[in-house]
Amino acid sequence: MLCNRVALGAMLSVVLLPAGRADEPATETDGTPTPETPAGHSDHGEAFNEGPRQAAYLMGGTGAIDFPVTTSEPDVQRFINQGVGQLHGFWYFEAERSFRQAAALDPECGMAYWGMAMANVSNRERAEGFIKEASSRKNGATPREAKYIDALRAYYDAGKDDQRRRNQKYTEALEEIVLEHPDDLEAKAFLCLQIWRNGREGIPISSYLAADALLGEVFDEQPMHPAHHYRIHLWDRKRPEKALASAALCGQSAPGVAHMWHMPGHIYSKLKRYDAAAWQQEASARVDHAHMMRDRVLPDQIHNFAHNNEWLIRNLVHLGRASDAIDLARNMTELPRHPEYNTLNKSGSARYGRRRLFETLSRFELWDELLAYSETPYLGDVEGLSEQVQRLRYVGRACFLSNQIGRGEEQVELLEQLLAEQESRRDEAVEKVAADADAELSESDLKKAQEKARRPFSSEIKTIETALDELRGHQALLDGDAEAALKLFDEAGGVEVEFLVRVELAAGRTEEAVKRARDNVKKHENEVVPLATLVDALWTADKRQEAQKQFAALRRAARSADLDTKIMERVRPVAASLEIEGDWREVEREPASDLGVRPDLDSLGPFRWAPGPASPWTLTDGDGKPRSLADYQGEPVIVIFYLGAGCLHCVEQLQSFAPMTEQFRESGIALLAVSTDSPDALAESQLVYGDEPFPFPLVSDDTLEVFRQYRAYDDFEEKPLHGTFLIDGDGLIRWHDVSYEPFNDPEFLLEEANRLLKQSEAPVRTGSE
């Protein structure tokens, strides 16, 4: 019988602290106590706790960089060059790893710490810690290196108060390096990057052409320099066509960096060249997937991964590639979630994937599939009002448009209940303000206080009301009142224009439908669904010649589109009128001549992320009994790597998980902990564990071999780290956390494990060949 949390905590506090371990402070030779680094933490300070703790390797494909630094170690120079290339690709997580590797090989290389600071542009506290380390090593650096360090140190020393002045000073410092070292291509590249950033932060770019000319100097010396990334950013919102040459070379200049493949997608999307944009973004997704699967990195640890993939889904929709868009959106929702990186409350894979899956299924009128997904972990009911309202709105829409009227009305009732609850909460908050108000408070001030109490509810109530407007519009449409329906749809907002066109056509308002469809195509040039809707509207309005003309444009835009969707079925009469049988899409042409040399996409990585295999192991428990991962074949298991009985935070983690052992077991999930303690130390702990055996096995890995296999190990400081892994019954790692602190949220992990393990085989579209 499982003991309660309080009793267990008391037991563990005794059990897991054998004599002679962390409960005894370390002492200097003179007998004075010395501070001890907590288990899992870096010996070098807090800045080194976060970030990559595993060794870097020379991966190749990070750009043609020559950035000489002071070091006698050839590999240090190689890792510095690799890190600078990764910086140019905004691949900050891996850039920091490369610079950490350089520092591990040569701890006195100041530029290695400069690089770590550069890799933390969005984390001021850590960046300041790293640049402090770089500054302390300036004496061994060249004057050029010292200028780089001083420039970044001054940037952070300037504080946050005057961002404009700080950016201006940093720009001037980089310009000084360029003036004194005109052959330093990286200084020119970083200067152009800063000029672009200044433009985003309130310092107008005085001359885009001058910045472009500076980049031109870089490319004159090194045509395949990854600064092509910066030219794309420079012209992206100004004149995207000016960056076409760099768009053709950006990914090829650093093919191992996913973001470098992504960036040309900005240019091609702005120019409405969605086929080219989607190719670039798919290349980026594949490179990221390969990296994450190879090096066991959680998806949203790569800060721009979700951004690329959700944009790719939108471009696939523009091309009419329904099956691929659904496949990738589904994969985004399948990805492991972590409270730090990726939940439905953050703008990461989980939220983007769910939203794009709803949107894509609705855009292509796949109502049966949408309803099927809504009963699975992909689009099922979740916490959070906005997500609940989104689901009720889409499910209601699908029900009404697939003639499941009773179920649609159930969604209306649920939304009305949510609305009543929110209005009640709002009214209670307002009444409380009045009840608590000081008797001397003026009527005007009371009204202001009540309005302040009312305001937090306004957005959520509006979201529910607009969802209700749409679903009531569908009810009006079913009642034959198209005019009332269109008014409600207009008030709701967010209703697809293509659907409104069909409503007007069905109501006999053909001229209004055609005008709406034409306006939509003007706003969404080269997009398949708007074009197909216009063709259908023109054909229905008996504007046959114009319909055939627009159909010619649709054939070009829909070269890779799926033909088995409802919108494509509607234009078949137009194809038949032109005596085009079967597949009416225009034959794929040769790629445009301005795209550069493109590799085969399959050579870059897989289209979908998939979990990788867990390394097998056999270890001994405190009774001398061998236990192995193979014992759990066919059964999911949570494996907790903890840093021995002397780690108090590990004790807290085990205190949290142990009382939930039965809950995990009821979900079919076993628990096991791997300790750095020896089998004898484990046996000693278990012998004093009260009257109850520990609720799940503890095994010894005192050689740390398995810790290393699972990357729960700091290669730079040669010490174990805390790790928690979910391994499914097929031996695949479905979720993990490795950190300087143990993962201590068993409730989250149980919920996430159930979600990952219960992902069902919802409908899968194969699309058109």
VOLO-844383 format. One line per 5 residues: number of its first residue (from 1); their letters; for each residue x, y, z of C-alpha. Coordinates in pm, whole numbers, m for minus. Example, Ala and Ser with C-alpha at 12.3 -4.5 7.8 and 13.67 -1.06 7.14 Angstrom:
2
1> AS> 1230:m450:780  1367:m106:714
END
This chain:
769
1> MLCNR> 0:0:0  137:340:m106  220:569:183  91:926:180  296:1222:57
6> VALGA> 379:1357:403  495:1024:541  689:951:226  863:1286:245  973:1214:600
11> MLSVV> 1100:870:500  1288:997:196  1456:1273:388  1620:999:593  1647:725:338
16> LLPAG> 1822:909:59  2092:1081:258  2356:821:351  2631:935:582  2934:1096:427
21> RADEP> 2752:1249:126  2606:1591:51  2475:1638:405  2835:1700:516  2985:2030:390
26> ATETD> 3313:2014:204  3608:2173:381  3936:2332:281  4260:2185:417  4247:2439:702
31> GTPTP> 3907:2311:808  3696:2606:685  3379:2517:490  3377:2585:111  3065:2638:m96
36> ETPAG> 2965:2330:m291  2810:2347:m638  2464:2187:m627  2440:1859:m817  2385:1919:m1186
41> HSDHG> 2485:2286:m1171  2787:2425:m1352  3104:2495:m1159  3145:2811:m1367  2837:3000:m1253
46> EAFNE> 2469:3044:m1331  2518:3157:m1691  2653:2811:m1770  2366:2618:m1611  2127:2664:m1901
51> GPRQA> 2201:2603:m2266  2365:2298:m2423  2569:2085:m2186  2670:1815:m2435  2972:1825:m2663
56> AYLMG> 2961:1987:m3003  3094:1821:m3315  3210:1960:m3646  2888:1911:m3838  2976:2086:m4162
61> GTGAI> 2740:2295:m4368  2749:2600:m4141  2899:2846:m4386  3232:2957:m4532  3366:3144:m4228
66> DFPVT> 3722:3255:m4154  3719:3433:m3818  4071:3404:m3670  4105:3407:m3291  4396:3369:m3052
71> TSEPD> 4444:3001:m2976  4703:2731:m3023  4438:2461:m3074  4335:2407:m3439  4001:2256:m3335
76> VQRFI> 3922:2567:m3129  3947:2775:m3447  3724:2526:m3629  3457:2541:m3360  3476:2923:m3348
81> NQGVG> 3423:2936:m3725  3134:2694:m3694  2978:2898:m3412  3002:3222:m3612  2833:3051:m3906
86> QLHGF> 2558:2933:m3676  2519:3287:m3539  2468:3414:m3895  2189:3157:m3929  2028:3259:m3595
91> WYFEA> 2090:2901:m3478  2172:3027:m3131  2133:2702:m2937  2391:2522:m3149  2611:2830:m3177
96> ERSFR> 2645:2837:m2799  2732:2467:m2805  3012:2531:m3058  3155:2816:m2852  3132:2607:m2534
101> QAAAL> 3330:2335:m2709  3594:2590:m2803  3615:2707:m2441  3640:2349:m2318  3939:2294:m2547
106> DPECG> 4097:2631:m2466  3954:2789:m2148  4158:3105:m2201  4015:3182:m2545  3823:3501:m2473
111> MAYWG> 3641:3494:m2806  3474:3164:m2712  3293:3349:m2432  3218:3643:m2664  3049:3389:m2891
116> MAMAN> 2839:3252:m2605  2721:3607:m2532  2639:3663:m2900  2433:3342:m2892  2215:3488:m2615
121> VSNRE> 2093:3809:m2773  1748:3758:m2621  1874:3658:m2275  2043:3962:m2128  2131:3803:m1794
126> RAEGF> 2315:3509:m1945  2482:3725:m2210  2620:3957:m1944  2764:3659:m1757  2942:3536:m2068
131> IKEAS> 3078:3873:m2176  3219:3921:m1827  3416:3599:m1876  3534:3722:m2217  3649:4055:m2071
136> SRKNG> 3855:3881:m1804  4056:3710:m2082  4126:4016:m2298  4492:4027:m2203  4558:3721:m2418
141> ATPRE> 4360:3854:m2714  4462:4064:m3015  4352:4430:m3036  4090:4327:m3296  3943:4063:m3066
146> AKYID> 3947:4308:m2776  3741:4550:m2983  3474:4283:m3042  3463:4208:m2669  3459:4576:m2569
151> ALRAY> 3183:4655:m2817  2955:4387:m2677  3049:4467:m2317  2962:4835:m2374  2632:4733:m2534
156> YDAGK> 2523:4544:m2223  2673:4793:m1978  2460:5067:m2135  2151:4924:m1972  1797:4896:m2101
161> DDQRR> 1679:5253:m2052  1804:5403:m2377  1779:5129:m2638  1828:5375:m2924  2153:5516:m2783
166> RNQKY> 2282:5169:m2695  2218:5042:m3049  2379:5348:m3200  2695:5307:m2991  2716:4937:m3079
171> TEALE> 2678:5022:m3448  2961:5274:m3422  3183:5019:m3246  3127:4762:m3522  3193:5027:m3786
176> EIVLE> 3522:5108:m3611  3627:4743:m3643  3543:4751:m4016  3743:5071:m4064  4049:4933:m3886
181> HPDDL> 4018:4581:m4029  3869:4617:m4379  3940:4251:m4456  3721:4129:m4168  3412:4000:m4350
186> EAKAF> 3238:3905:m4025  3260:4260:m3894  3091:4383:m4211  2824:4113:m4185  2753:4185:m3817
191> LCLQI> 2742:4559:m3892  2475:4504:m4160  2281:4285:m3919  2289:4561:m3658  2182:4824:m3912
196> WRNGR> 1877:4609:m3993  1803:4558:m3622  1831:4931:m3565  1558:4979:m3824  1330:4751:m3626
201> EGIPI> 1405:4932:m3299  1349:5295:m3386  1668:5400:m3569  1573:5459:m3935  1794:5298:m4196
206> SSYLA> 1930:5603:m4372  2027:5415:m4687  1925:5061:m4776  2150:5077:m5081  2453:5167:m4869
211> ADALL> 2389:4869:m4638  2341:4648:m4942  2668:4775:m5089  2850:4676:m4769  2707:4326:m4804
216> GEVFD> 2822:4333:m5164  3179:4376:m5038  3136:4057:m4837  3006:3863:m5138  3281:3997:m5363
221> EQPMH> 3529:3822:m5136  3316:3520:m5044  3015:3466:m5278  2872:3192:m5056  2894:3379:m4727
226> PAHHY> 2586:3323:m4502  2533:3700:m4486  2282:3632:m4766  2051:3593:m4464  2096:3962:m4381
231> RIHLW> 2033:4085:m4735  1697:3906:m4726  1605:4074:m4397  1722:4410:m4529  1491:4407:m4832
236> DRKRP> 1211:4181:m4704  968:4462:m4617  1111:4724:m4853  1177:4576:m5198  1177:4194:m5177
241> EKALA> 1280:4158:m5542  1616:4319:m5450  1700:4007:m5246  1623:3745:m5514  1994:3679:m5580
246> SAALC> 2053:3609:m5210  1734:3401:m5188  1885:3170:m5451  2204:3122:m5247  2102:3156:m4881
251> GQSAP> 2026:2790:m4800  2309:2665:m5018  2556:2892:m4835  2493:2708:m4505  2295:2391:m4587
256> GVAHM> 2327:2245:m4238  2141:2541:m4081  1764:2507:m4120  1687:2878:m4084  1906:2956:m4385
261> WHMPG> 1672:2747:m4601  1371:2918:m4443  1474:3278:m4511  1426:3278:m4892  1066:3179:m4819
266> HIYSK> 1015:3536:m4694  1108:3676:m5034  918:3424:m5244  605:3459:m5027  611:3838:m5065
271> LKRYD> 639:3793:m5442  348:3542:m5440  576:3263:m5561  430:3010:m5321  578:2701:m5486
276> AAAWQ> 930:2840:m5435  847:2956:m5081  706:2617:m4982  1014:2439:m5120  1242:2657:m4905
281> QEASA> 1034:2607:m4593  1010:2234:m4648  1389:2223:m4682  1413:2408:m4349  1167:2171:m4181
286> RVDHA> 1357:1866:m4304  1694:1997:m4182  1545:2080:m3842  1375:1739:m3816  1701:1560:m3900
291> HMMRD> 1892:1762:m3639  1635:1713:m3365  1614:1339:m3427  1991:1297:m3456  2097:1507:m3158
296> RVLPD> 1788:1456:m2936  1684:1820:m2913  1324:1907:m2826  1153:2076:m3123  1076:2409:m2961
301> QIHNF> 1423:2447:m2817  1490:2577:m3170  1325:2916:m3140  1219:2961:m3504  1122:2598:m3577
306> AHNNE> 748:2638:m3515  742:2968:m3707  884:2799:m4016  654:2500:m4005  332:2691:m3948
311> WLIRN> 422:2925:m4235  497:2621:m4452  149:2487:m4376  m3:2818:m4489  194:2807:m4813
316> LVHLG> 93:2446:m4874  m268:2560:m4838  m203:2841:m5088  m82:2573:m5333  m385:2351:m5270
321> RASDA> m169:2076:m5117  m431:1977:m4863  m285:1639:m4769  67:1771:m4705  m68:2068:m4506
326> IDLAR> m276:1836:m4288  12:1594:m4246  250:1864:m4123  m10:2033:m3900  m90:1696:m3749
331> NMTEL> 280:1632:m3692  316:1968:m3516  42:1867:m3273  212:1531:m3218  541:1683:m3106
336> PRHPE> 640:1646:m2742  533:1936:m2523  732:2085:m2241  614:2351:m1995  920:2562:m2067
341> YNTLN> 916:2546:m2446  588:2431:m2592  234:2427:m2453  m100:2548:m2586  m40:2871:m2393
346> KSGSA> 277:2951:m2589  329:3039:m2956  499:2710:m3032  432:2388:m3219  135:2280:m3005
351> RYGRR> m67:2597:m3050  31:2657:m3414  m26:2294:m3511  m372:2278:m3357  m476:2607:m3515
356> RLFET> m343:2520:m3862  m503:2175:m3849  m844:2329:m3775  m796:2592:m4047  m679:2350:m4315
361> LSRFE> m953:2094:m4258  m1210:2375:m4271  m1058:2548:m4576  m1085:2228:m4779  m1430:2144:m4637
366> LWDEL> m1316:1816:m4484  m1595:1809:m4231  m1598:1436:m4155  m1222:1441:m4098  m1247:1750:m3876
371> LAYSE> m1512:1585:m3660  m1306:1267:m3638  m997:1461:m3530  m1203:1652:m3272  m1253:1325:m3082
376> TPYLG> m879:1252:m3065  m586:1415:m2883  m516:1614:m3201  m818:1844:m3177  m992:1718:m2864
381> DVEGL> m1122:1926:m2577  m847:2100:m2379  m817:2353:m2100  m814:2721:m2176  m1117:2924:m2277
386> SEQVQ> m986:3045:m2613  m895:2691:m2721  m1233:2561:m2606  m1419:2831:m2798  m1210:2768:m3109
391> RLRYV> m1293:2398:m3097  m1666:2454:m3039  m1679:2699:m3329  m1503:2468:m3576  m1693:2159:m3462
396> GRACF> m2022:2348:m3484  m1933:2469:m3833  m1847:2114:m3944  m2170:1977:m3796  m2399:2227:m3965
401> LSNQI> m2221:2193:m4300  m2233:1811:m4289  m2604:1811:m4194  m2544:1698:m3834  m2782:1965:m3711
406> GRGEE> m2854:1823:m3366  m2486:1800:m3283  m2431:2150:m3419  m2699:2285:m3189  m2521:2117:m2898
411> QVELL> m2213:2330:m2974  m2433:2642:m2968  m2568:2544:m2627  m2216:2485:m2493  m2104:2827:m2619
416> EQLLA> m2410:2988:m2459  m2318:2823:m2129  m1961:2957:m2155  m2096:3303:m2234  m2330:3296:m1934
421> EQESR> m2045:3186:m1706  m1815:3466:m1826  m2088:3729:m1799  m2166:3609:m1447  m1799:3633:m1348
426> RDEAV> m1780:3981:m1498  m2092:4097:m1314  m1965:3955:m985  m1637:4143:m1028  m1822:4468:m1098
431> EKVAA> m2058:4418:m802  m1762:4347:m575  m1607:4679:m670  m1929:4855:m572  m1959:4662:m246
436> DADAE> m1599:4731:m148  m1599:5096:m255  m1530:5368:m2  m1842:5566:85  m1666:5889:m13
441> LSESD> m1571:5761:m358  m1725:5979:m629  m1969:5833:m879  m1722:5905:m1159  m1438:5722:m985
446> LKKAQ> m1671:5432:m903  m1763:5397:m1269  m1394:5398:m1364  m1320:5128:m1107  m1611:4919:m1231
451> EKARR> m1498:4958:m1591  m1152:4846:m1491  m1302:4533:m1330  m1516:4469:m1638  m1232:4509:m1890
456> PFSSE> m1046:4176:m1837  m1359:3985:m1941  m1427:4182:m2259  m1197:3995:m2495  m1309:3648:m2387
461> IKTIE> m1677:3743:m2403  m1625:3892:m2751  m1456:3570:m2867  m1755:3364:m2750  m2005:3607:m2902
466> TALDE> m1839:3597:m3245  m1835:3216:m3238  m2206:3221:m3155  m2272:3469:m3435  m2120:3231:m3688
471> LRGHQ> m2305:2923:m3567  m2633:3115:m3552  m2560:3222:m3907  m2545:2855:m4006  m2878:2800:m3829
476> ALLDG> m3030:3091:m4023  m2895:2947:m4346  m3057:2612:m4272  m3383:2800:m4211  m3354:2951:m4559
481> DAEAA> m3271:3306:m4448  m2951:3377:m4642  m2968:3754:m4576  m2977:3705:m4198  m2704:3443:m4225
486> LKLFD> m2471:3673:m4419  m2525:3952:m4167  m2437:3719:m3878  m2132:3587:m4065  m2016:3945:m4123
491> EAGGV> m2055:4027:m3752  m1869:3710:m3656  m1564:3774:m3873  m1321:3494:m3946  m1563:3318:m4182
496> EVEFL> m1385:3209:m4500  m1457:3431:m4800  m1491:3126:m5022  m1779:3000:m4807  m1951:3339:m4822
501> VRVEL> m1926:3326:m5202  m2101:2989:m5201  m2374:3123:m4972  m2440:3411:m5210  m2443:3180:m5510
506> AAGRT> m2691:2948:m5338  m2910:3249:m5257  m2911:3359:m5620  m2700:3668:m5552  m2461:3583:m5832
511> EEAVK> m2326:3934:m5905  m2245:3990:m5538  m2080:3647:m5525  m1868:3714:m5833  m1758:4055:m5701
516> RARDN> m1664:3907:m5366  m1469:3628:m5538  m1286:3872:m5768  m1188:4096:m5477  m1064:3791:m5288
521> VKKHE> m837:3686:m5576  m690:4036:m5595  m599:4014:m5226  m470:3657:m5255  m289:3644:m5586
526> NEVVP> m178:3297:m5707  m359:3115:m5424  m545:2806:m5539  m861:2811:m5326  m955:3176:m5403
531> LATLV> m888:3117:m5774  m1094:2798:m5783  m1377:2977:m5602  m1374:3256:m5861  m1383:3003:m6145
536> DALWT> m1680:2830:m5985  m1860:3161:m5924  m1809:3277:m6281  m1926:2945:m6421  m2235:2946:m6198
541> ADKRQ> m2309:3306:m6304  m2294:3191:m6668  m1983:3400:m6735  m1834:3107:m6923  m1559:3280:m7120
546> EAQKQ> m1417:3458:m6817  m1444:3135:m6616  m1232:2956:m6878  m976:3239:m6870  m945:3220:m6492
551> FAALR> m932:2842:m6516  m611:2876:m6721  m459:3073:m6431  m587:2810:m6186  m423:2530:m6386
556> RAARS> m85:2703:m6343  m133:2781:m5973  m262:2430:m5895  26:2232:m6046  84:2046:m5716
561> ADLDT> m269:2074:m5574  m479:1780:m5457  m769:1728:m5696  m990:1522:m5467  m1122:1814:m5260
566> KIMER> m1470:1963:m5295  m1347:2294:m5432  m1157:2115:m5709  m1455:1897:m5790  m1662:2212:m5847
571> VRPVA> m1440:2331:m6132  m1449:2003:m6327  m1734:2127:m6549  m1503:2407:m6666  m1231:2154:m6749
576> ASLEI> m1486:1943:m6936  m1597:2248:m7138  m1236:2276:m7258  m1229:1902:m7335  m970:1834:m7064
581> EGDWR> m1020:1489:m6921  m895:1359:m6585  m605:1551:m6433  m654:1908:m6553  m352:2057:m6371
586> EVERE> m85:2214:m6590  217:1986:m6627  498:2072:m6387  747:2294:m6563  1119:2319:m6511
591> PASDL> 1211:2518:m6199  1266:2888:m6252  1620:2983:m6345  1667:3219:m6049  1636:2961:m5769
596> GVRPD> 1996:2841:m5748  2111:2479:m5739  1870:2286:m5517  1948:1952:m5353  1700:1666:m5341
601> LDSLG> 1469:1735:m5046  1497:1379:m4914  1872:1430:m4877  1811:1705:m4621  1597:1507:m4378
606> PFRWA> 1245:1369:m4324  924:1563:m4383  792:1459:m4039  959:1445:m3700  959:1100:m3540
611> PGPAS> 1086:977:m3201  1417:792:m3190  1515:466:m3021  1628:447:m2659  1965:284:m2599
616> PWTLT> 1935:m58:m2433  2085:m107:m2086  2107:m355:m1801  2174:m223:m1450  2167:m361:m1095
621> DGDGK> 1926:m266:m820  2000:m248:m447  1929:m622:m405  2184:m713:m670  1909:m802:m915
626> PRSLA> 1973:m711:m1279  1710:m499:m1446  1705:m390:m1808  1509:m171:m2045  1410:m491:m2222
631> DYQGE> 1199:m581:m1916  960:m307:m2025  912:m420:m2383  550:m352:m2475  504:m125:m2171
636> PVIVI> 575:249:m2151  815:350:m1875  927:679:m1720  1301:661:m1651  1433:920:m1404
641> FYLGA> 1807:979:m1393  1892:1125:m1053  2219:1233:m898  2233:1008:m599  2113:1023:m243
646> GCLHC> 2306:1340:m171  2109:1554:m416  1830:1722:m220  1653:1833:m538  1653:1473:m656
651> VEQLQ> 1494:1376:m326  1221:1632:m391  1167:1491:m739  1131:1136:m608  900:1267:m337
656> SFAPM> 679:1411:m609  672:1106:m836  647:829:m577  294:909:m452  173:907:m812
661> TEQFR> 311:562:m892  m35:407:m888  m176:679:m1114  98:614:m1368  38:240:m1335
666> ESGIA> m335:287:m1399  m238:456:m1725  m20:157:m1811  304:343:m1742  582:209:m1522
671> LLAVS> 834:418:m1325  1203:351:m1268  1490:563:m1138  1859:538:m1236  2099:661:m969
676> TDSPD> 2463:763:m967  2487:572:m636  2649:230:m622  2434:m81:m565  2558:m92:m205
681> ALAES> 2446:267:m144  2106:186:m293  2079:m119:m66  2169:91:238  1896:342:149
686> QLVYG> 1633:76:98  1716:m98:426  1609:205:627  1299:287:423  1043:221:693
691> DEPFP> 805:m72:652  730:m17:283  949:m91:m18  1010:205:m248  715:212:m491
696> FPLVS> 927:178:m805  1271:29:m878  1596:217:m816  1897:96:m1013  2263:190:m1009
701> DDTLE> 2467:347:m1288  2770:446:m1082  2992:420:m1393  2767:684:m1556  2773:488:m1881
706> VFRQY> 2395:502:m1927  2384:868:m1820  2622:937:m2110  2421:726:m2355  2109:930:m2278
711> RAYDD> 2298:1262:m2289  2211:1325:m1923  2572:1428:m1886  2773:1749:m1907  3051:1666:m2151
716> FEEKP> 3223:1997:m2087  3256:1954:m1709  3234:1574:m1705  2949:1543:m1456  2603:1384:m1468
721> LHGTF> 2285:1585:m1520  1927:1531:m1418  1719:1355:m1682  1362:1233:m1721  1254:1021:m2018
726> LIDGD> 929:870:m2144  1005:552:m2338  713:383:m2510  648:10:m2542  838:m1:m2871
731> GLIRW> 1150:143:m2707  1115:491:m2859  1190:808:m2660  867:1007:m2681  956:1285:m2436
736> HDVSY> 1259:1393:m2236  1398:1661:m2012  1770:1701:m1937  1872:1991:m1716  2077:2121:m1426
741> EPFND> 1756:2085:m1223  1533:1774:m1208  1195:1781:m1381  949:1804:m1095  602:1820:m1244
746> PEFLL> 469:1462:m1246  111:1579:m1308  218:1745:m1632  421:1444:m1739  135:1201:m1672
751> EEANR> m101:1411:m1882  157:1455:m2157  245:1084:m2156  m122:994:m2196  m155:1241:m2483
756> LLKQS> 152:1112:m2664  74:746:m2612  m293:775:m2710  m246:962:m3035  m487:773:m3256
761> EAPVR> m484:700:m3623  m721:976:m3728  m807:1000:m4101  m498:1033:m4321  m532:1187:m4665
766> TGSE> m310:1064:m4944  m391:1344:m5188  m362:1337:m5566  m83:1167:m5749
END
